[in-house]
Amino acid sequence: MPWVLGSEADALRLAANLRERGVHAVAIRPPTVPEGTSRIRFAFTARHTEDDVARAIDAVLDSFT
């Protein structure tokens, strides 16, 4: 599931913040995607629990406060 952020710096910063909180989400940036469309890619599987998803959501929200 991609979340388009725009700038490479924003995508890299969010990926680092999430990694510090134990959430693995990859920053995808040029040349893989067009300039100005850098994004974070989350990959959820059937093995993720509701608690895992809630923790990821909390980590994303904490990154913006």
Buried (B, 14 or more C-beta within 10 A) or exposed (E): EEEEBEEBEBBBBBBEBBBEBEBEBBBBBEEEBEEEBBBBBBEEEEEEEEEBEEBBEEBBEEBEE
